C-alpha cells in the first residue's frame, strides 16, 4: 500500500507538471500580452496575441481610451526583433479601423523567429504622433493540425493527380506512338502497360520519400517547440528558518546559451507559491542568486502541503520567462526573516465574487471587487478592477509597491493558467526599457546592456499609487479562477483574493 501511495503521488506530480509546462514564454497558459498606458499624448490599450507557430502571424488590437480617444485618426504597428533593433526592422504596417464604441484598430504582423520581440504601436491624431513599444515573447508552442475536411480534400486531389500522371504516361508510351485513328499493336499495348507499371512504382517511391521527408521536417520542428527551463526545487534547513532553493539545471542554461537575468521592478525574480488543490494560500517572494544557477529565499510560516511554484524572470534581451515547478513545504517551526517586499496570505475559497464583494485586510481596510463584468467569458477582453477603502469607507491611501500601484495574480483552479498582472498590463517595464535602450544603440558588441540602460530599466516608467486599480486581461479558457491582488499600506503588504467563474464563448 505504501508503494501504491508513492506511485499515486508521483503520478499526480507528473500530471501537475504537465499542466505547468503548457506555457508560452512568460506566464502559464496565457500567452497574450496586454498593455494599458500612453503612446505619446494618447491613452491606449494594446493586446498582442502571438502566433502558436513560428514563423507566424501575431494579431494586434489597439483601442484608444481616455478623454482624447476621438482625436486618434490612424494606428500603425511594427515588429522589432531584439537582435536587429529598430534600424534593422521593416517599416510599420497600417492597421484597419473596426466598428466599436471606442476607436479600435486591428492588424497582423509576421514574427519570423522565436525570441524577444517588441511591437511598436504608432498612433497619429490631432495632437501629432505618439509611439509605445509592447514587449512580446514569441515561441513555437504547437503544430497546426489539418482539419478532417481539408485532409480528405488533399487525399482526393493527390489520388486524382496520381491517376492523372499514370494516364499521361500510359498515353505517351502507347496510343501517342501511332497515327490518329490507327489501331494500337499488341506489342505497343504491352509496352505501354509495362511503362505505366514502372511509373506507378516510381511515383509510389517518390510519394514515400516525400512522406518521410515531411515526417522528418515535422520532427525537426517539434524539437524547436518551446519548453520551460528544467529546474529543481528543494527545501533546505537554515539557522534562520526554512530556505527555498530553485536550481536551474537545464543544459541550455548551464552552457550559457540563454542570456542572463536582469532585475525587474528592482528584483531578480518574482516567485509565487500557490497551494495546490484549494488555492487558499499565495506567497509572493523575491529570491536572490546564491550562485549563477540557484535562486534562494527564506520561507514564511506557510501551511504545510504541496505548492505550485511560478518564478517570473526577465532576461537581458527583454525576453520574459516563467520558471515552474512543484514543491512540498513542511510545517515551519519558526518565521524566517523575509524581504520587506515579500507578502503572503491565507484566504479560504469563496463563491464567485459579484460586483461589490469585499475582502477584509489586516489593518481594518477592505478591498472591494468592482469589476464591471459579472459573468466573464473566455477570450473576451475585460478589466479586473478593485478599490481599497478604509474602515470608514473612504478611499484608502496606497503606497507604491515595487514601483507599481499594485500587483495581481490570476490562477486557474487546475493549475493550467498563471499570469502576473500590473495596472499597465502584462508587459515588463524592464523589457520596455531594454528595447528602448536597444533602439538607441545602447548595447555592447556582445549584445549586453550597459549599466546605464539597466539602471533606466529599474527606475523608469513606474505608475503612481492610487486607491482604485484596473488590470487589463482576458481569461484564456472557461473554468474557475482566483484573482489575487496585492497592495502596500503603511509599509505593509496586504493581499485580497476574489474567486470568479469564466464561461466558454458562445
Secondary structure in CASP SS format (residue, H / E / C, confidence):
PFRMAT SS
TARGET T0000
AUTHOR 0000-0000-0000
METHOD secondary structure of the structure
MODEL  1
X C 1.00
X H 1.00
X H 1.00
X H 1.00
X H 1.00
X H 1.00
X H 1.00
X H 1.00
X H 1.00
X H 1.00
X H 1.00
X H 1.00
X H 1.00
X H 1.00
X H 1.00
X H 1.00
X H 1.00
X H 1.00
X H 1.00
X H 1.00
X C 1.00
X C 1.00
X E 1.00
X C 1.00
X C 1.00
X C 1.00
X C 1.00
X E 1.00
X C 1.00
X C 1.00
X C 1.00
X C 1.00
X E 1.00
X E 1.00
X E 1.00
X E 1.00
X E 1.00
X E 1.00
X E 1.00
X C 1.00
X C 1.00
X E 1.00
X E 1.00
X E 1.00
X E 1.00
X E 1.00
X E 1.00
X E 1.00
X E 1.00
X C 1.00
X C 1.00
X C 1.00
X C 1.00
X C 1.00
X C 1.00
X E 1.00
X E 1.00
X E 1.00
X E 1.00
X E 1.00
X E 1.00
X E 1.00
X E 1.00
X E 1.00
X E 1.00
X C 1.00
X C 1.00
X C 1.00
X H 1.00
X H 1.00
X H 1.00
X E 1.00
X E 1.00
X E 1.00
X E 1.00
X E 1.00
X E 1.00
X E 1.00
X E 1.00
X E 1.00
X E 1.00
X C 1.00
X C 1.00
X C 1.00
X C 1.00
X H 1.00
X H 1.00
X H 1.00
X C 1.00
X C 1.00
X C 1.00
X C 1.00
X E 1.00
X E 1.00
X C 1.00
X E 1.00
X E 1.00
X E 1.00
X C 1.00
X C 1.00
X C 1.00
X C 1.00
X C 1.00
X E 1.00
X E 1.00
X E 1.00
X E 1.00
X E 1.00
X E 1.00
X E 1.00
X E 1.00
X C 1.00
X C 1.00
X C 1.00
X E 1.00
X E 1.00
X E 1.00
X E 1.00
X E 1.00
X E 1.00
X E 1.00
X E 1.00
X E 1.00
X E 1.00
X E 1.00
X C 1.00
X C 1.00
X E 1.00
X E 1.00
X E 1.00
X E 1.00
X E 1.00
X E 1.00
X E 1.00
X E 1.00
X E 1.00
X E 1.00
X E 1.00
X C 1.00
X C 1.00
X C 1.00
X C 1.00
X C 1.00
X C 1.00
X C 1.00
X C 1.00
X C 1.00
X H 1.00
X H 1.00
X H 1.00
X H 1.00
X H 1.00
X H 1.00
X H 1.00
X H 1.00
X H 1.00
X H 1.00
X H 1.00
X H 1.00
X H 1.00
X H 1.00
X H 1.00
X H 1.00
X H 1.00
X H 1.00
X H 1.00
X H 1.00
X H 1.00
X H 1.00
X H 1.00
X H 1.00
X H 1.00
X H 1.00
X C 1.00
X H 1.00
X H 1.00
X H 1.00
X C 1.00
X C 1.00
X C 1.00
X C 1.00
X C 1.00
X C 1.00
X C 1.00
X C 1.00
X H 1.00
X H 1.00
X H 1.00
X H 1.00
X H 1.00
X H 1.00
X H 1.00
X H 1.00
X H 1.00
X H 1.00
X H 1.00
X H 1.00
X H 1.00
X H 1.00
X H 1.00
X H 1.00
X H 1.00
X H 1.00
X H 1.00
X H 1.00
X H 1.00
X H 1.00
X H 1.00
X H 1.00
X H 1.00
X H 1.00
X H 1.00
X H 1.00
X H 1.00
X H 1.00
X H 1.00
X H 1.00
X H 1.00
X H 1.00
X H 1.00
X H 1.00
X H 1.00
X H 1.00
X C 1.00
X C 1.00
X C 1.00
X C 1.00
X C 1.00
X C 1.00
X C 1.00
X E 1.00
X E 1.00
X E 1.00
X E 1.00
X E 1.00
X E 1.00
X C 1.00
X C 1.00
X C 1.00
X C 1.00
X C 1.00
X C 1.00
X E 1.00
X E 1.00
X E 1.00
X E 1.00
X E 1.00
X E 1.00
X C 1.00
X C 1.00
X H 1.00
X H 1.00
X H 1.00
X H 1.00
X C 1.00
X C 1.00
X C 1.00
X C 1.00
X C 1.00
X C 1.00
X E 1.00
X E 1.00
X C 1.00
X E 1.00
X C 1.00
X C 1.00
X E 1.00
X C 1.00
X C 1.00
X E 1.00
X E 1.00
X E 1.00
X E 1.00
X E 1.00
X E 1.00
X C 1.00
X C 1.00
X C 1.00
X C 1.00
X C 1.00
X E 1.00
X E 1.00
X E 1.00
X E 1.00
X E 1.00
X C 1.00
X C 1.00
X E 1.00
X E 1.00
X E 1.00
X E 1.00
X C 1.00
X C 1.00
X E 1.00
X E 1.00
X E 1.00
X E 1.00
X E 1.00
X C 1.00
X C 1.00
X C 1.00
X C 1.00
X C 1.00
X C 1.00
X E 1.00
X E 1.00
X E 1.00
X E 1.00
X E 1.00
X E 1.00
X E 1.00
X E 1.00
X E 1.00
X E 1.00
X E 1.00
X C 1.00
X C 1.00
X C 1.00
X C 1.00
X E 1.00
X E 1.00
X E 1.00
X E 1.00
X E 1.00
X E 1.00
X E 1.00
X E 1.00
X E 1.00
X E 1.00
X C 1.00
X C 1.00
X C 1.00
X C 1.00
X C 1.00
X C 1.00
X C 1.00
X C 1.00
X C 1.00
X C 1.00
X C 1.00
X C 1.00
X C 1.00
X E 1.00
X E 1.00
X E 1.00
X E 1.00
X C 1.00
X C 1.00
X C 1.00
X C 1.00
X C 1.00
X C 1.00
X C 1.00
X C 1.00
X C 1.00
X C 1.00
X C 1.00
X E 1.00
X E 1.00
X E 1.00
X C 1.00
X C 1.00
X C 1.00
X C 1.00
X C 1.00
X E 1.00
X E 1.00
X E 1.00
X E 1.00
X C 1.00
X C 1.00
X C 1.00
X C 1.00
X C 1.00
X C 1.00
X E 1.00
X E 1.00
X C 1.00
X C 1.00
X C 1.00
X C 1.00
X E 1.00
X E 1.00
X E 1.00
X E 1.00
X E 1.00
X E 1.00
X E 1.00
X E 1.00
X C 1.00
X C 1.00
X C 1.00
X C 1.00
X C 1.00
X E 1.00
X C 1.00
X C 1.00
X C 1.00
X E 1.00
X C 1.00
X E 1.00
X C 1.00
X C 1.00
X E 1.00
X C 1.00
X C 1.00
X E 1.00
X E 1.00
X E 1.00
X E 1.00
X E 1.00
X E 1.00
X C 1.00
X C 1.00
X C 1.00
X C 1.00
X C 1.00
X E 1.00
X E 1.00
X E 1.00
X E 1.00
X E 1.00
X C 1.00
X C 1.00
X E 1.00
X C 1.00
X C 1.00
X C 1.00
X H 1.00
X H 1.00
X H 1.00
X H 1.00
X H 1.00
X H 1.00
X H 1.00
X H 1.00
X H 1.00
X H 1.00
X H 1.00
X C 1.00
X C 1.00
X C 1.00
X E 1.00
X C 1.00
X C 1.00
X C 1.00
X C 1.00
X C 1.00
X E 1.00
X C 1.00
X H 1.00
X H 1.00
X H 1.00
X H 1.00
X H 1.00
X H 1.00
X H 1.00
X H 1.00
X H 1.00
X C 1.00
X C 1.00
X C 1.00
X C 1.00
X C 1.00
X C 1.00
X C 1.00
X C 1.00
X E 1.00
X E 1.00
X E 1.00
X E 1.00
X E 1.00
X E 1.00
X C 1.00
X C 1.00
X C 1.00
X C 1.00
X C 1.00
X E 1.00
X E 1.00
X E 1.00
X E 1.00
X E 1.00
X E 1.00
X E 1.00
X E 1.00
X E 1.00
X E 1.00
X E 1.00
X C 1.00
X C 1.00
X E 1.00
X E 1.00
X E 1.00
X E 1.00
X E 1.00
X E 1.00
X E 1.00
X E 1.00
X E 1.00
X E 1.00
X E 1.00
X E 1.00
X C 1.00
X C 1.00
X C 1.00
END
